Amino acid sequence: MSAAVAGLEVGQIVAEQDFTLTRDSLVRYAGASGDFNPIHYRDDVAASVGLPGVLAHGMLTMGTAVQPVVSWLEGDAVPAGGWVSDYQVRFTRPVVVDPAHGAVLTVTAKVGQVDPEANTARVDLTVTFEGATVLGKAQVRVAWA
């Protein structure tokens, strides 16, 4: 059993972080991903299809949400050698990105399960925007050699 797994307890918070997504973030993500759907940058198009405003890309939200776990694995709190072996979410609510203020995602990463024999842990993410959960059943499987 690795020292990292031995030191983990179910319910332990391993990371917490806020992220601000801006309209600039959306443009940059669109360029990187090739997803130029106008609901991610044009208010008029978003409104014409019944959306409350310009939405963050789902995969941008998902990718941002796992970052605190990646940082935790790279930080001093965990011995080297850990990696994300699986990551799954369900999209439950859109993230509306205000043109002036953006959107703040709050991510809390908590140990949900530890498997000492396999040297793995499941980290459950709580991802909220304006107090509401935006990713459901967000789970990160972490493994050590």
PLY file of the C-alpha trace (Angstrom):
ply
format ascii 1.0
element vertex 145
property float x
property float y
property float z
element edge 144
property int vertex1
property int vertex2
end_header
0.00 0.00 0.00
1.33 3.45 -0.89
1.80 6.13 1.74
-0.70 8.32 -0.14
-3.53 5.80 0.15
-2.64 4.97 3.75
-3.04 8.64 4.68
-6.47 9.08 3.10
-9.77 8.89 4.93
-13.29 8.81 3.52
-14.81 12.26 3.94
-11.45 14.04 3.89
-11.42 17.21 1.79
-8.28 17.15 -0.33
-8.85 20.31 -2.38
-11.11 23.35 -2.64
-10.89 26.07 -5.25
-12.90 28.76 -7.01
-12.51 29.40 -10.73
-13.81 32.39 -12.68
-14.86 31.66 -16.26
-15.09 34.77 -18.44
-16.23 35.36 -21.97
-12.51 35.40 -22.84
-12.25 31.90 -21.33
-15.03 30.77 -23.64
-13.36 32.22 -26.74
-10.04 30.61 -25.84
-11.71 27.25 -25.19
-13.63 27.46 -28.47
-10.36 28.01 -30.32
-8.64 25.12 -28.56
-11.54 22.68 -28.90
-12.97 23.73 -32.24
-16.43 24.12 -30.65
-17.65 27.39 -32.13
-21.34 26.92 -31.36
-22.62 30.51 -31.02
-24.50 29.74 -27.77
-21.05 29.99 -26.19
-20.36 33.56 -27.29
-23.49 35.30 -28.67
-26.26 36.44 -26.34
-28.75 36.84 -29.19
-28.29 33.26 -30.39
-28.49 31.89 -26.84
-31.74 33.81 -26.27
-33.18 32.69 -29.63
-32.95 29.04 -28.55
-34.43 29.72 -25.11
-31.26 29.83 -23.04
-30.86 32.27 -20.15
-27.59 33.57 -21.62
-24.27 32.52 -23.08
-23.26 29.13 -21.65
-19.85 27.77 -20.75
-18.90 24.70 -22.75
-19.70 21.55 -20.80
-16.24 20.13 -21.39
-14.66 23.39 -20.20
-16.66 23.10 -16.99
-15.67 19.44 -16.64
-11.99 20.13 -17.31
-11.90 23.04 -14.90
-13.56 20.99 -12.16
-10.86 18.29 -12.12
-8.01 20.80 -11.85
-7.94 20.92 -8.02
-7.43 17.14 -7.93
-4.60 17.39 -10.46
-3.00 20.19 -8.41
-3.38 18.11 -5.23
-1.63 15.18 -6.90
1.20 17.46 -8.04
1.50 19.22 -4.66
3.41 18.48 -1.49
0.40 16.92 0.28
0.64 13.69 -1.71
3.69 11.57 -2.49
4.71 11.61 -6.14
3.41 9.05 -8.56
-0.35 9.54 -8.36
-2.48 10.07 -11.46
-6.09 10.42 -12.56
-7.06 7.04 -13.98
-10.76 7.77 -14.62
-13.04 10.78 -14.50
-16.80 10.87 -15.03
-19.54 13.45 -14.56
-23.17 14.10 -15.37
-24.09 17.55 -16.56
-26.98 18.76 -14.41
-27.25 22.50 -14.98
-25.71 25.00 -17.41
-23.19 27.63 -16.37
-24.32 31.04 -17.63
-21.36 33.35 -18.17
-22.21 36.99 -17.52
-20.53 39.35 -20.03
-19.21 41.66 -17.28
-18.72 39.44 -14.24
-18.19 35.98 -15.70
-19.19 32.91 -13.72
-17.55 31.54 -10.59
-17.33 27.76 -10.25
-16.68 26.43 -6.76
-15.07 23.00 -6.57
-14.69 20.85 -3.47
-12.87 17.52 -3.76
-13.61 14.97 -1.04
-12.40 11.38 -0.64
-15.37 9.09 -1.28
-13.69 5.71 -1.22
-10.24 4.25 -0.52
-9.04 0.88 -1.82
-5.69 0.10 -0.14
-5.24 -3.19 -2.00
-5.51 -1.52 -5.41
-3.71 1.68 -4.30
-6.64 3.75 -5.55
-9.09 6.27 -4.20
-12.30 7.78 -5.49
-12.51 11.54 -5.10
-16.00 13.00 -5.30
-16.31 16.52 -6.66
-18.97 19.01 -5.67
-19.10 21.65 -8.40
-21.43 24.60 -7.93
-22.33 27.83 -9.68
-24.45 30.42 -7.86
-25.10 27.87 -5.11
-26.48 25.18 -7.45
-24.75 21.94 -8.45
-23.72 21.94 -12.11
-22.01 18.54 -12.31
-23.67 15.53 -10.75
-21.97 12.29 -9.76
-18.61 13.88 -10.54
-16.08 11.23 -9.58
-12.34 11.08 -10.09
-10.50 7.77 -9.71
-6.94 8.34 -8.52
-4.25 5.64 -8.58
-0.70 5.24 -7.31
1.98 2.81 -8.46
0 1
1 2
2 3
3 4
4 5
5 6
6 7
7 8
8 9
9 10
10 11
11 12
12 13
13 14
14 15
15 16
16 17
17 18
18 19
19 20
20 21
21 22
22 23
23 24
24 25
25 26
26 27
27 28
28 29
29 30
30 31
31 32
32 33
33 34
34 35
35 36
36 37
37 38
38 39
39 40
40 41
41 42
42 43
43 44
44 45
45 46
46 47
47 48
48 49
49 50
50 51
51 52
52 53
53 54
54 55
55 56
56 57
57 58
58 59
59 60
60 61
61 62
62 63
63 64
64 65
65 66
66 67
67 68
68 69
69 70
70 71
71 72
72 73
73 74
74 75
75 76
76 77
77 78
78 79
79 80
80 81
81 82
82 83
83 84
84 85
85 86
86 87
87 88
88 89
89 90
90 91
91 92
92 93
93 94
94 95
95 96
96 97
97 98
98 99
99 100
100 101
101 102
102 103
103 104
104 105
105 106
106 107
107 108
108 109
109 110
110 111
111 112
112 113
113 114
114 115
115 116
116 117
117 118
118 119
119 120
120 121
121 122
122 123
123 124
124 125
125 126
126 127
127 128
128 129
129 130
130 131
131 132
132 133
133 134
134 135
135 136
136 137
137 138
138 139
139 140
140 141
141 142
142 143
143 144
